[in-house]
């Protein structure tokens, strides 16, 4: 099924619809919408009989996740998505949760309902979803690692899905979505699961963990859309199959952080495929998009539905958007320069301006300068608190850097980096601790939190 009217992008239309198409490719078989819808209504009939209103939904499978989410919507329950599906997380009490819908061994004290297939035939009834009055709560750690619960209406999701189809519907039509990111967070939820289903397209159930999966998926399912993150795209650039990427992967989306310009240019030059970057957050939904080009600083272009403004005092970006959990202007943590009414340049996060020894330091600028050194492939700088506040540097080394580190002690190597930075920053502000890693500890969404960076400094490294 293709060509769904954008104005019909709604949960009511989807769940009442009797059209059929292949919606999920799972292992060696395909699942039709009628099969998925049957499972949804059987599960909804069971959930409706319960007394619980607020449900945790947890599944590693986007197929079962979709079934569970839509069953809870049919049953008019509120949905709560945990930040991850790890046993420790699911065993904790999440504020407001009364029951759990899962196919995992959760180890929780809450009543647990199974997502597994149910025998029988459901009672299909005409349903009307009051999308302004039904909500989904998304637990997110944010950049600091502190958990937050963001409550968004189904109407907010529907509006953003209509925006995506308006912007890129013709580009992705008749193509199958594959993904390296989890469906448990807003980016994966929208791009990997809900958008394909609303538009009458299909997605692949299995996660793309390794580059060699992509040729196999292309052979099975034809032209593909890759839903990914900056971390994956950078890590896998050199080992992806050039022929498949050029001929079978038609669109790449990237979110979770800015994509390095070198990585974007590599994909454009080697695969004739420039990733579409989407800027946004759990709180705001999508804000803007861009496609980077060689020798050119590409601006972020806001979505038509989003309003933007810059605070005259601190330069922070504020947005007002129908995709946002708040109806009011919402201040982001990013300093920007507005280039027009619709475009802007990101200058860095305000929470990455720190004060050390009475001196203001931009961690973003320090990372950029470090990454320009021939020894450093990528660098992150983080604040370490304790007896005194200092900076810590975490670096992925180039081949030259790796060879030099093998010849010197860690202390000598680190001192070379400090000497290099001393040309740009006051010595009292330079990183005092260093860690050298093969890759940064990104989470499943391709994000790098303050907590994960700080954890690298819990133990002293060994030479």
N, C-alpha and C positions, 0 to 999 in steps of 0.2 A: 504494500500500500504506500503510495506517495502522494504529494500534492495536497496535504491537509491545509485548509484555510487557516491563516494565522490567527484570525479572530476566534477560531474554534480551539485554540490551544488552551484547554481547561481540563481539570480533573473530571468534571462532570461529563464532558463530551467523551473523554477517553474511556471512562468506566462504563458508560452507557452504549458505547459504539459497538456495532455488530460486524464491522468490517474485519477481515482477517489478513494477516501477513506474517512472515517470519520475523520475529522480534529479537530472539536470542539464539546465538550459535553457542552450543555447549558441548565440549569434547567432540564426539563423533555424531552428534545429532542436532537437529534444529528444533526450536520450540516456537510454535505459532502463538499469536496473541490470544486465540480462543483457549489454548491450553493454559496459558498464564492467567487469563481472566477467570477460568474455572477455579484454579487454585486460590486466586484472590477471594472470590466470593465464598468458597467453602471455609476458608480461614476466617473471613469476616463474620460469617454466621456463628462461628465458635466464639470469637472475641466479643461479639455483641451480647452474648449471654453472661459475660463477666461483669463484676461490679467496679472494675478498675478503670480509671480514666486516663492516667498518664503512664505511657509505656516506653521502656527502653527497647530500642530496636538494634540488634547486633547480629551481623552475619558477614563472613568474609566473602561470601558469594554475592555478586551484584544481582544475580537472578533471584535468589531468596530474599535479598534486601528489597528489591522492587516489589515482590509479592507481599512482603510484610508491610512495607510502607503503604501500599495502596489498600491492603486489607484494613489497616488501622484507619485510613481515611474513610473508607466505606462505613466502618463501624463508628465513625465520628469520635475517635480517640485522639488525644494529643500525643505526639511522637517526640521522643528524646533520643538524640544520637550521641553516644559517648565519644570522647576524643580518639579512642582506639578500641580494639577488641581484645586487648591483653587481659589475662585472667585477673591480675591485680586490679586493673581498672574496673572491670565488670563486677568484681566482688565488693567494691566500695559502694557506699550509699551515695547516689546522685540525687541532689535536691529535687524533691517533688515526685520521684519515681515510685510507682505503686506495683508494677509488674514488669516482666521482661518477655519479649518475643525474640527467640533466637534458635539457631541450630548448633550453638556452641556449648561446650561444657563451661558454664559461666561461674560456678562456685559462689552464687549469690544467695542471700536469704530471702530475696523477693520471690513471689510466685512466678514460675517459668512456664510459658506456653511454647510449644514447638512449631517451627516453621516448616516441618516436614510435610510431604504430600499427604493429602487426606482422601480417603475413598468416598465415593458417592457422587451425587449430582447436586450442585448448589441451587438455591432459590434465587434466580435473577430477578431483581426488582429495579424499577426505574428509580434512580437515586438523584438527589440534588445536593451537591457539595456547596456549602456556604463558605467559599474560600476565604472571605474576610474574617470569618469567625472560627476557623480551624487553624491550628498552629503546629509548627515543628520547632523544637528547641535543639540547637546545635552546640555541643560542647566543644570549645576550642581553647588551645593553650596560648594562642597569640605568640608574639615574639619573645615575651618575657618568660614563658613557661607556666605562668599562673593561669589556672583554668577559669573559663568564663562560660556562661550559658546564654546564647543569643537566640531570642525568640522571634521567629518570622512567620507571617501568615502564609497560607497556601496561595493567596492572591499575589503576594510578593514574588513567589516562585513562578507563577503563571506569567506575570508581567515580564520577568526577565527572560523566560523561555521564548516569549513572543519577540522580544528584542533580538535574541540570538538568531532566530529563524529569519527575521527581517533582514538582518545584516549579512548572514552567511548561508541562508537556506539553499540558494541556488548552487553555491560552491560545494556543499556536502551532500546534495541530493543523490540518492541511490548508492551511497557509499556506506561501508560497514565501519563502525567505531571500534577501535582497539585502544587499550589504555595501560599506562605504566603507573597510574595514580589510583588511590583508593576512592571508592564511591561513598565513603563514610563522611567525607567533608564536602563543603559546598561546591568547589570546582569540579570534583569528580562526580558528585551527585547530579549536577546540571549537565555537564558536557558528555559524560560517559553513559548516564542512565536515562534521565528524564527527557532531555532534548531528543535523542533518537526515538524514544517511545512515542512522545507527543507528535513527532513529525512522520511517524510511520516508517522509520528506518530500523536497522538492526544493530546490536552490539554483541561483541564476543565476551563470553563469561570469564574466560581465564585471563589473569593478569599477564602483561608482557614483562617478564623479568630479565630475559636475555635477548640479545639482538638476533640470534638465529631463529627465534620464534616468528619473526616478522615475515620472512620468505614463505614459511609454512602456512601462515595465516592468509597471506596474499594468494597463494596457490588454491587454498580452500574456498575463500570468500570473495576474491576479486579486489576491486579498488577499495582502499582503506583510508580512514581518518585516524591519525595518531594523537591521542590525548596524553600529554606528557608534562615534564617539568624541566627547568633549567639544569638541574643536577644530572638527570638521566641523559638529556640531549648532549651535554658536554662530555659525559663519561663514555658514551657509546658512539660518538661521532666517527671515530677512526675505524670502528669494526662493523658498522652497518653495511649491508649488501647494497652496493651502488646501483645495480640494475633494478632491484626491487624498489629502492627509495625513489629512483627517478621515474619509474613507470607505474608502480602500483600504489605507493603512498601519495595521495593527492593533496592532503592538507595536514599540517602539524599545528596543534595548539600547545602553548606553553604558559603555565601560570605557577605561582608560588614564590616568585621573586624575579628580578630582572635577568634576562638572558644576556650573557656576555656577548659583546658585539662580534668578537672573533668567532664565537660559536655560530652565531646567526649567519655570518658571512660564509663560513665553511659550508653550511647546509645549502646556501644559495649557490655557491660556486661548484660544489661537488655533486649535489643532488638536484639542482635547479628547483629548490624548494625552500622558501624563506618562512620560518616559523611565525605564526601569528601569536604575539604575546598579549595576554589579557591581564590587566592590572585590576586588582580588587581584593576583597577580604570577606570573611564570614559575615561581618557586620554590615558591610556596604553592598555586597554583591559586586558585579562587574562595574568598573568605573570608566576604563579607557582601554585602548588597544594600539598596537603598532607593529610594523614589520621593518626591521633594521636593514640598512643598506651599507655597502662599502663606502668609505671616505665621506660619510654623511651622518650627522647626528639627527636621528629620526625622533620627532616629537611624539608624545602620547596624544591620541585623539579621543576625546570623550565620546561615550555613547550618546546618541541624540536625546535619550530620555533623562540624562544626568545633567544637573546644573553644577557649575564649579565656581569657586571664588578663592581669592588669596587674602589671608589676614595681613593687613598693612603693618602690623607690629612685629610679628615673628615669621611671616612668610609662609605660614602653614596652609596646606590645601584643605578646604572644606567642601563638602558635596551635599547636594540635596537630590534624592533619587527615589523613585518608586521601588527600587530593588533593596533599599536600605531598611533595616529593622526599625529605624526611627523616622518619623515624618518630618522632623526638624532638620536644620543644617547640622551636619556631623563633621567634626574636625578630625582630620587624619593626622598621622604622626609625621607626615612628609612635608618638607620645605620644597616649594615649587617656584618656578618663574612662568607666569602666564604669557604665552606668545600670541594668543588670539582668544576670542571668546570660546573656542572649541579645542585649543591645543595648549599643551604645557610641557615644560621640561622639569624632570625630577632632579632636585639638588641634593637629596639625602634626607635621612630621617632625623627629626629633631631630637629623638631620644638617643641619637648617636653623637650628639655634641656633649662632651663631658668636660668637667673642670678638674684639673689636676694642678696642685701647687699654684693655685690662683690663675691658671692659664686655661683658656678654652681650646679644646682639641676636637677636631672632626675625625671620628673613627673611620668614616667612609673615605676621607681624603688620605688618611694614613694607609688604609688598605690599598687604595689605588696606586699610591707611590711605591709601596712594597711590591705590588704586582708588576711594576715596570722594571724591576730589577731582574737581570738575567738568571738569577738563582731561583726565582720564585714564579711558580705557575699561578697560584692563587693564594690570597692571604685574608685572614680574618683577625680582627683585633677586638678584644673583649675586656670589660672592666672586672677586676678581681678585688673583692673586698675582704678584709681581715683586720689585722693590727693596723694596717694602713692600706689605702686604696691605690692600686697600681694597675697597669695595663699588661695583658698577656697577648702574645702573638701566636697564631696558629697558621702554619704554612704548608701548602702542597708544593713540593720542590720540582723544578725542571730537571732534566737529565744532568745538566751542568751542576745544578745545586746538589743533587744526590751524590754525584761523584766527589764534589768538594767536601760534603759532610762526612763521607767515608774516610777522607784524608785528615780532617781536623777533628778536634773534640767538639762536643756540642757547645761548650762555653765559647770556644774560639769562633765557631761558625756564627753563633748568636751575636757575638761582639761585632762581626763584620756587618751584620744587618743593622745593628744599632749605629755604627759609624756611618752607614749609608743614610739612615733616617735623620742623623744629626745635621745633615745639610738642609733639612726642611723643617725640623721641629726642635724645640728646646730640649736639651738633654734630660732634664728632670721629668719630662713627660714621656720618654721613650719606654716601650715595653721592657719589663724586667724579667719576665718569664716567657719561655718559648716552647712550642710543641711542633714537631714535624710529623705530618701524617700522610698516608697514601691518598686519603679522601676525607672530606668533612663528614661528620655524623648526621647526615640528613635523615629526616623522618620519611614516612611513606608518601607524604605530600610534596617531597622535595624541599622541605623547609628546614632551616637551621636555627634552632632556638638558642637563646642565651643560656639556658640551663644545660644544654648538651655541650656547648663550647666550654662552659665553666667546669664541667665534669672532667674534661681532659686534664685539668690541672690538679685534680684531687690527689694524684700520685706523682712522685718524682720520676722522670724518664731515666732509662738506663742507656749508657753509651754502648 
